Amino acid sequence: MAKDNVVLRFDRVSFEYGHKKPILDEVSFSIRRGAKITLMGQNGAGKSSLFRLITGEEKPTSGRISIDRDGMVAVGRQTIPRDQLNLTIEEYFQQFFHEKQWDLRKHIENVLEIVHLPMPPLDRVIREFSGGQQARLLLASALIQNPDILLLDEPTNNLDAEGIAHLTQFLIDYDKTVVVISHDADFLNSFTEGVLYLDVHTHTIEQYTGDYYDVVEEIKRRIEKEQSENVRLERTIREKKDQANVFANKGGKLRAVAKRMRTLAEELEENKVDIRQEDKTLPAFEIPTNNVVGPIVDIKTVSLITPLGPAVKQVNLVLKKNTHLLVTGPNGIGKSTFLEALAGGDRERAIITPGVKVGYYRQDFSTLDFDETVANTLLSVMSEKNIQQAYAIAAKFLVPSELLQNKVESLSEGQKGLLMFARLYAEKPDLLILDEPTNHINFRHIPVIAEALDRYQGAMIFVSHVPDFVAQIRIDEVLDLESLM
């Protein structure tokens, strides 16, 4: 394989995930050494499954996957698995080596310098790191393996602007093969030179050359051309069928002509192109709230992580109905810890008015019970336990009915994010606490979510590192944690 400079090749690969859930259907493509490729596709199309096929965690149903025999593959995943959150830094990185590394500390120091994360004590536990810091650890866990093929699954999730800029420059300078899944268009456009498009409907992959925006425009032109061709064919098919009916009614030898017309119409039907169906865009929605009068939450203090250790700072900020608070600050300063304390009712941090219903969107989805069904996840927060209504709410948030009796853990990360919003919609909270609510969400849905939050009539406290998203939401108060240090 090395002779033609190809480091990875799929040859007529088919793959099913679970029972009769096709992901790939005789897919063929190749990636050359040193290429920087984006993997695009709709929510639930199987992008993460494709990564597992490349790493060998999954095996194809048929076909062949060839990787250069000298090629090492490593993946930076979307999230750190829940069963690894209690590992120490030393234990977490040791698992990526087949043998014990006596100089592991040096390896960790080197790779954390690359991802711009200060070296922590080796006995520090993973769950003690912020979401943005965990995102850097995920990238470091892949880089420490010195891979020839680096697979990155949503690497910008939870990263602040500095982290994204650092990652972007790293990928621009990186001289090995990279395949990235991301919904961040500007990030992708800074280094992408080609796109693999995984179609959720046809289970095929199309390969394009060019940067991200070039490919999106090319796909748009192709769809328009296919739609135009199908309209032309449909017109001809109707004409042939009408002619066949006329000749058939006349009887005699003209019946044979009618038969030929029908055969021609059938052949034209077969020539119609299967036009790619893009993700449905999330329909407009509003998160309902009750008519609470007076203060909803009185924020007293915040605990920050400073260079000298934890420090409690006074805030004294009261939020009433229809007040939106944006919490800002760099990764690791304590934003998620602050939101968690608020949602958990920590009275040292804030006093929430009795009777106020709190809706909490946690960035790692840990407020969801992954062993529960999707249907019961919605029913558990609904005032009226109506299964038909649960199905209707799920459909509104693009969670298909066939998934509602599945466990939450079976959903893609994007589908879990939409389920979180479906749950908030059903919950009707008076106080909405949102921690990075655009993580894993398809970029087509983000303006719709921003509009819903902009119109939200309750009190809202949120954290987001996505400037375009924040710019679409009315902000009444800003709590800059860095300014308190």
C-alpha positions as CSV (number, residue, x, y, z in Angstrom):
1,M,0.0,0.0,0.0
2,A,2.9,2.4,0.8
3,K,3.9,2.4,-2.9
4,D,0.9,4.4,-4.0
5,N,1.1,6.7,-0.9
6,V,-2.2,5.5,0.5
7,V,-2.3,5.0,4.2
8,L,-6.0,3.8,4.5
9,R,-8.3,2.1,2.1
10,F,-11.9,0.8,2.3
11,D,-12.7,-1.8,-0.4
12,R,-16.5,-2.5,-0.8
13,V,-17.0,-2.4,3.0
14,S,-20.4,-3.1,4.5
15,F,-21.3,-2.8,8.2
16,E,-24.4,-3.2,10.3
17,Y,-24.6,-1.9,13.8
18,G,-26.8,-4.1,15.9
19,H,-29.7,-5.9,14.3
20,K,-30.6,-4.7,10.9
21,K,-29.2,-1.2,11.3
22,P,-27.0,-0.7,8.2
23,I,-24.3,1.8,8.4
24,L,-22.2,1.2,5.3
25,D,-23.2,-0.5,2.1
26,E,-20.2,-1.6,-0.1
27,V,-18.2,1.6,0.6
28,S,-14.9,2.2,-1.1
29,F,-12.5,5.1,-0.6
30,S,-8.9,5.8,0.1
31,I,-6.9,8.4,2.1
32,R,-3.3,9.3,1.2
33,R,-0.5,9.7,3.8
34,G,-0.5,13.2,5.3
35,A,-4.0,14.2,4.2
36,K,-6.3,16.2,6.4
37,I,-9.8,15.0,5.9
38,T,-13.2,16.0,7.3
39,L,-15.8,13.2,7.9
40,M,-19.3,14.7,7.4
41,G,-22.7,13.1,7.9
42,Q,-26.1,13.5,9.5
43,N,-26.8,12.8,13.2
44,G,-26.8,9.0,13.7
45,A,-25.3,8.3,10.3
46,G,-22.5,6.3,11.8
47,K,-19.5,8.6,11.8
48,S,-18.2,7.3,15.1
49,S,-18.9,3.7,14.0
50,L,-16.6,4.4,11.0
51,F,-13.9,5.4,13.4
52,R,-14.3,2.2,15.3
53,L,-14.0,0.2,12.1
54,I,-10.7,2.0,11.3
55,T,-9.3,1.3,14.8
56,G,-10.4,-2.3,14.6
57,E,-12.9,-2.1,17.5
58,E,-15.6,-3.1,15.0
59,K,-15.3,-5.6,12.2
60,P,-16.9,-5.1,8.8
61,T,-19.8,-7.4,7.8
62,S,-18.1,-7.8,4.4
63,G,-15.3,-6.1,2.4
64,R,-11.8,-5.2,3.4
65,I,-10.2,-2.4,5.4
66,S,-6.5,-2.0,4.6
67,I,-4.1,0.2,6.7
68,D,-0.5,0.7,5.8
69,R,1.4,-2.0,7.8
70,D,3.6,0.6,9.4
71,G,0.6,2.7,10.3
72,M,-0.5,3.3,13.9
73,V,-4.0,4.5,14.5
74,A,-5.2,6.5,17.5
75,V,-8.5,8.3,18.2
76,G,-9.3,11.3,20.3
77,R,-12.9,10.6,21.3
78,Q,-15.8,13.0,22.0
79,T,-15.9,12.2,25.7
80,I,-13.9,10.3,28.3
81,P,-15.8,7.1,29.1
82,R,-17.7,7.2,32.3
83,D,-15.9,4.2,33.7
84,Q,-12.5,6.0,33.3
85,L,-13.5,9.2,35.1
86,N,-12.1,7.9,38.4
87,L,-8.7,7.0,36.9
88,T,-5.7,9.0,37.9
89,I,-3.7,10.9,35.2
90,E,-1.1,8.1,35.5
91,E,-3.6,5.3,35.1
92,Y,-5.4,7.1,32.3
93,F,-2.3,7.5,30.1
94,Q,-0.8,4.1,31.0
95,Q,-3.7,2.3,29.3
96,F,-2.6,3.5,25.9
97,F,0.6,1.5,26.1
98,H,0.9,-2.3,25.9
99,E,3.8,-2.3,28.4
100,K,4.5,-0.4,31.5
101,Q,6.2,2.9,30.7
102,W,8.9,3.7,33.3
103,D,9.3,7.2,31.8
104,L,5.5,7.8,31.5
105,R,5.7,11.1,33.4
106,K,8.0,12.5,30.7
107,H,5.7,11.2,27.9
108,I,2.7,12.9,29.6
109,E,4.6,16.2,30.2
110,N,5.6,16.3,26.5
111,V,2.1,15.6,25.2
112,L,0.3,18.0,27.6
113,E,2.7,20.7,26.5
114,I,1.4,20.1,22.9
115,V,-2.2,20.5,24.0
116,H,-1.4,23.5,26.1
117,L,-2.4,22.0,29.5
118,P,-0.2,22.4,32.6
119,M,1.3,19.2,34.0
120,P,-0.9,18.1,36.9
121,P,0.0,15.7,39.8
122,L,0.0,12.1,38.5
123,D,-2.5,11.1,41.1
124,R,-5.1,13.7,40.2
125,V,-8.4,12.1,39.2
126,I,-9.8,12.7,35.7
127,R,-13.2,13.7,36.9
128,E,-11.6,16.7,38.7
129,F,-10.8,18.3,35.4
130,S,-13.2,20.7,33.7
131,G,-14.9,19.8,30.4
132,G,-12.4,21.9,28.4
133,Q,-9.4,20.3,30.2
134,Q,-10.9,16.9,29.5
135,A,-11.1,17.8,25.9
136,R,-7.4,18.5,25.9
137,L,-6.7,15.2,27.7
138,L,-8.7,13.4,25.0
139,L,-6.4,14.8,22.3
140,A,-3.3,14.2,24.4
141,S,-4.4,10.5,24.9
142,A,-4.3,10.1,21.1
143,L,-1.1,12.0,20.5
144,I,0.8,10.1,23.2
145,Q,0.5,7.0,21.0
146,N,2.4,8.8,18.2
147,P,-0.1,7.8,15.5
148,D,0.3,7.8,11.8
149,I,-3.5,8.2,11.4
150,L,-5.0,10.6,14.0
151,L,-8.8,10.3,14.3
152,L,-10.5,13.2,16.1
153,D,-14.2,13.1,17.1
154,E,-15.6,16.6,17.8
155,P,-12.3,17.9,19.3
156,T,-13.5,21.5,19.8
157,N,-16.3,20.6,22.2
158,N,-15.8,22.3,25.5
159,L,-12.7,24.2,24.3
160,D,-12.4,27.9,24.9
161,A,-11.3,30.3,22.1
162,E,-7.6,29.9,23.1
163,G,-7.9,26.1,23.1
164,I,-9.5,26.1,19.7
165,A,-6.9,28.4,18.3
166,H,-4.1,26.3,19.7
167,L,-5.7,23.1,18.3
168,T,-6.2,24.7,14.9
169,Q,-2.5,25.7,14.6
170,F,-1.4,22.3,15.8
171,L,-3.4,20.6,13.0
172,I,-2.1,23.1,10.4
173,D,1.4,22.2,11.4
174,Y,0.8,18.4,11.9
175,D,2.5,16.4,9.1
176,K,0.6,13.1,9.5
177,T,-2.8,11.9,8.4
178,V,-5.8,13.4,10.2
179,V,-9.5,12.6,9.9
180,V,-11.8,14.9,11.9
181,I,-15.5,14.8,12.8
182,S,-16.7,18.3,13.7
183,H,-19.7,20.6,13.3
184,D,-17.5,23.7,13.6
185,A,-17.3,25.0,10.0
186,D,-14.7,27.7,10.6
187,F,-12.5,25.3,12.5
188,L,-12.7,22.7,9.7
189,N,-12.1,25.2,6.9
190,S,-8.8,26.3,8.4
191,F,-7.1,23.0,7.6
192,T,-9.4,20.6,5.6
193,E,-8.3,19.6,2.2
194,G,-11.0,17.0,1.5
195,V,-14.3,15.6,2.8
196,L,-15.7,12.1,3.2
197,Y,-19.5,12.4,3.2
198,L,-21.4,9.6,5.0
199,D,-25.0,9.4,3.8
200,V,-27.4,8.2,6.5
201,H,-30.0,7.2,3.8
202,T,-27.9,5.4,1.2
203,H,-25.2,4.2,3.6
204,T,-22.6,5.2,1.1
205,I,-19.6,7.5,1.3
206,E,-18.8,10.2,-1.3
207,Q,-15.3,11.6,-1.4
208,Y,-14.6,15.3,-2.3
209,T,-11.5,17.4,-2.8
210,G,-11.3,20.9,-1.5
211,D,-11.8,22.8,1.8
212,Y,-15.0,22.5,3.8
213,Y,-16.9,25.4,2.3
214,D,-15.9,24.4,-1.3
215,V,-17.3,20.9,-0.6
216,V,-20.6,22.2,1.0
217,E,-21.1,24.3,-2.1
218,E,-20.4,21.4,-4.4
219,I,-22.8,19.2,-2.6
220,K,-25.5,21.9,-2.8
221,R,-24.9,22.3,-6.6
222,R,-25.1,18.5,-7.1
223,I,-28.4,18.2,-5.2
224,E,-29.9,21.1,-7.2
225,K,-28.8,19.4,-10.5
226,E,-30.2,16.0,-9.3
227,Q,-33.5,17.6,-8.4
228,S,-33.7,19.3,-11.7
229,E,-33.0,16.1,-13.6
230,N,-35.6,14.2,-11.6
231,V,-38.2,16.9,-12.3
232,R,-37.5,16.5,-16.1
233,L,-37.7,12.7,-15.9
234,E,-40.9,12.8,-13.8
235,R,-42.5,15.0,-16.5
236,T,-41.5,12.6,-19.3
237,I,-42.7,9.6,-17.2
238,R,-46.1,11.2,-16.8
239,E,-46.3,11.9,-20.5
240,K,-45.5,8.2,-21.4
241,K,-48.0,6.9,-18.9
242,D,-50.7,9.2,-20.3
243,Q,-49.9,8.1,-23.8
244,A,-50.0,4.4,-22.7
245,N,-53.5,4.9,-21.2
246,V,-54.7,6.5,-24.5
247,F,-53.3,3.7,-26.7
248,A,-54.6,1.0,-24.3
249,N,-58.2,2.4,-24.5
250,K,-58.1,2.3,-28.3
251,G,-57.4,-1.4,-28.2
252,G,-56.2,-3.6,-31.0
253,K,-52.5,-3.3,-32.1
254,L,-52.2,-0.1,-30.1
255,R,-52.2,-2.2,-26.9
256,A,-48.7,-3.3,-27.8
257,V,-47.7,0.3,-28.2
258,A,-49.2,1.1,-24.8
259,K,-47.2,-1.8,-23.3
260,R,-44.0,-0.4,-24.7
261,M,-44.9,3.1,-23.3
262,R,-45.3,1.6,-19.9
263,T,-42.0,-0.3,-20.1
264,L,-40.3,2.9,-21.1
265,A,-41.9,4.8,-18.2
266,E,-40.6,2.0,-15.8
267,E,-37.1,2.3,-17.3
268,L,-37.2,6.1,-16.8
269,E,-38.3,5.5,-13.1
270,E,-35.1,3.5,-12.6
271,N,-33.0,6.3,-14.0
272,K,-34.2,8.7,-11.4
273,V,-31.4,9.6,-9.0
274,D,-31.7,9.0,-5.3
275,I,-31.2,12.5,-4.0
276,R,-29.4,12.9,-0.7
277,Q,-31.8,13.8,2.1
278,E,-30.0,16.2,4.4
279,D,-30.7,16.3,8.2
280,K,-34.1,17.8,8.9
281,T,-33.6,21.1,10.6
282,L,-35.0,21.3,14.1
283,P,-38.4,23.1,13.9
284,A,-38.8,26.3,15.9
285,F,-39.8,25.7,19.5
286,E,-40.1,27.5,22.9
287,I,-39.3,26.1,26.3
288,P,-42.4,26.8,28.4
289,T,-42.1,28.3,31.9
290,N,-44.4,29.1,34.7
291,N,-45.4,32.7,35.7
292,V,-43.1,33.1,38.7
293,V,-43.2,36.5,40.3
294,G,-40.3,38.0,42.2
295,P,-36.7,36.7,42.5
296,I,-36.0,33.3,41.1
297,V,-32.4,32.8,42.2
298,D,-30.1,34.9,44.4
299,I,-26.5,34.2,43.5
300,K,-24.2,34.7,46.6
301,T,-20.8,33.4,45.8
302,V,-18.7,31.5,43.3
303,S,-15.7,29.2,43.9
304,L,-12.9,29.8,41.4
305,I,-9.8,27.7,40.6
306,T,-6.9,30.1,40.8
307,P,-3.1,29.5,40.3
308,L,-2.9,29.6,44.1
309,G,-5.8,27.1,44.6
310,P,-9.6,27.4,45.2
311,A,-10.9,30.8,46.2
312,V,-14.5,31.8,47.1
313,K,-15.6,35.2,45.7
314,Q,-18.7,37.3,46.4
315,V,-21.1,37.9,43.6
316,N,-24.5,39.0,45.0
317,L,-26.6,38.9,41.8
318,V,-30.4,38.4,41.8
319,L,-32.1,37.0,38.7
320,K,-35.8,37.4,38.1
321,K,-38.1,36.1,35.4
322,N,-36.9,36.8,31.8
323,T,-33.3,37.6,32.8
324,H,-30.5,35.9,31.0
325,L,-27.0,35.5,32.6
326,L,-23.9,34.5,30.6
327,V,-21.1,33.1,32.7
328,T,-17.6,33.5,31.0
329,G,-14.0,32.5,31.8
330,P,-11.2,30.3,30.5
331,N,-11.2,26.5,30.7
332,G,-10.5,25.2,34.2
333,I,-11.6,28.3,36.1
334,G,-14.7,26.7,37.6
335,K,-17.7,27.5,35.3
336,S,-19.1,24.0,35.2
337,T,-18.5,23.5,38.9
338,F,-20.4,26.7,39.5
339,L,-23.4,25.6,37.4
340,E,-23.4,22.2,39.0
341,A,-23.5,23.8,42.5
342,L,-26.4,26.0,41.4
343,A,-28.4,23.1,39.9
344,G,-27.6,21.0,43.0
345,G,-29.1,23.6,45.4
346,D,-25.8,24.5,47.1
347,R,-27.1,27.4,49.3
348,E,-23.5,28.7,49.9
349,R,-23.5,29.5,46.2
350,A,-27.1,30.6,45.7
351,I,-30.6,30.6,47.1
352,I,-33.3,29.4,44.7
353,T,-36.8,30.5,45.6
354,P,-38.8,27.5,46.9
355,G,-41.1,26.0,44.3
356,V,-38.9,27.1,41.4
357,K,-38.4,24.2,38.9
358,V,-34.8,23.9,37.7
359,G,-33.9,22.6,34.3
360,Y,-30.2,21.6,34.0
361,Y,-28.4,20.8,30.7
362,R,-25.1,19.3,31.7
363,Q,-22.4,19.2,29.1
364,D,-21.6,15.5,29.6
365,F,-25.3,14.5,29.6
366,S,-24.7,12.9,33.0
367,T,-28.1,14.1,34.2
368,L,-29.6,11.4,31.9
369,D,-29.9,7.8,33.0
370,F,-28.0,6.0,30.2
371,D,-29.7,2.6,31.2
372,E,-33.2,4.1,31.0
373,T,-35.2,4.1,27.8
374,V,-35.7,7.3,25.8
375,A,-39.4,7.2,26.3
376,N,-39.1,6.9,30.1
377,T,-36.5,9.7,30.2
378,L,-39.2,12.0,28.8
379,L,-42.1,10.6,30.8
380,S,-40.1,11.0,34.1
381,V,-40.3,14.9,33.8
382,M,-43.8,15.2,32.3
383,S,-46.6,16.3,34.6
384,E,-49.0,14.0,32.7
385,K,-47.5,10.6,31.9
386,N,-48.8,10.4,28.4
387,I,-46.8,8.1,26.1
388,Q,-48.3,9.5,23.0
389,Q,-47.3,13.0,24.1
390,A,-43.8,11.6,24.8
391,Y,-43.5,10.3,21.3
392,A,-44.8,13.6,19.9
393,I,-42.2,15.6,21.8
394,A,-39.4,13.2,20.7
395,A,-40.5,13.6,17.1
396,K,-40.4,17.4,17.5
397,F,-36.8,17.1,18.5
398,L,-35.9,14.7,15.7
399,V,-35.6,11.6,17.9
400,P,-37.3,8.9,15.7
401,S,-40.0,6.8,17.2
402,E,-38.1,3.5,16.6
403,L,-35.5,4.7,19.2
404,L,-37.9,5.5,22.0
405,Q,-37.8,2.0,23.5
406,N,-34.0,1.9,23.2
407,K,-31.7,2.8,26.1
408,V,-30.3,6.3,26.1
409,E,-26.7,4.9,25.8
410,S,-27.6,3.7,22.3
411,L,-28.1,7.2,21.0
412,S,-25.4,9.2,19.2
413,E,-24.0,12.2,21.1
414,G,-26.0,14.5,18.8
415,Q,-29.2,12.6,19.5
416,K,-28.5,12.8,23.3
417,G,-28.2,16.6,23.0
418,L,-31.5,16.8,21.2
419,L,-33.0,14.5,23.9
420,M,-31.8,16.9,26.6
421,F,-33.7,19.8,24.9
422,A,-36.7,17.6,24.5
423,R,-36.6,16.9,28.2
424,L,-36.3,20.6,29.1
425,Y,-39.2,21.3,26.7
426,A,-41.3,18.7,28.6
427,E,-40.1,19.8,32.0
428,K,-41.1,23.5,31.7
429,P,-38.4,24.9,34.0
430,D,-38.5,28.3,35.7
431,L,-34.7,28.4,36.0
432,L,-32.7,27.1,33.0
433,I,-29.1,26.2,33.6
434,L,-27.1,25.3,30.4
435,D,-23.5,24.2,30.2
436,E,-22.2,24.2,26.6
437,P,-25.6,23.3,25.1
438,T,-24.2,23.3,21.5
439,N,-21.8,20.4,22.1
440,H,-22.4,17.6,19.5
441,I,-25.3,19.5,18.0
442,N,-25.6,19.7,14.2
443,F,-24.8,23.2,13.1
444,R,-28.1,23.4,11.2
445,H,-30.0,23.2,14.6
446,I,-27.9,25.8,16.5
447,P,-29.7,28.9,15.2
448,V,-33.1,27.3,16.1
449,I,-31.8,26.5,19.6
450,A,-30.4,30.1,19.9
451,E,-33.8,31.5,19.0
452,A,-35.6,29.4,21.6
453,L,-33.2,30.5,24.3
454,D,-33.4,34.1,23.2
455,R,-37.2,34.0,23.7
456,Y,-37.1,32.0,27.0
457,Q,-39.2,33.8,29.6
458,G,-37.7,32.3,32.7
459,A,-34.4,33.0,34.4
460,M,-31.5,31.5,32.4
461,I,-27.8,31.0,33.3
462,F,-25.6,29.6,30.6
463,V,-22.0,28.9,29.5
464,S,-20.9,28.7,25.9
465,H,-17.6,29.1,24.1
466,V,-19.3,29.5,20.7
467,P,-19.4,33.3,19.9
468,D,-21.8,33.0,17.0
469,F,-24.3,31.1,19.2
470,V,-24.0,33.6,22.1
471,A,-24.4,36.5,19.7
472,Q,-27.9,35.3,18.8
473,I,-29.2,35.3,22.4
474,R,-30.3,38.2,24.5
475,I,-27.9,38.7,27.4
476,D,-29.0,40.8,30.3
477,E,-26.1,40.1,32.7
478,V,-22.5,38.8,32.3
479,L,-20.6,37.1,35.1
480,D,-16.9,37.1,34.0
481,L,-15.2,34.7,36.5
482,E,-11.7,35.7,35.3
483,S,-12.4,39.3,36.4
484,L,-13.0,38.1,39.9
485,M,-9.6,36.6,40.3
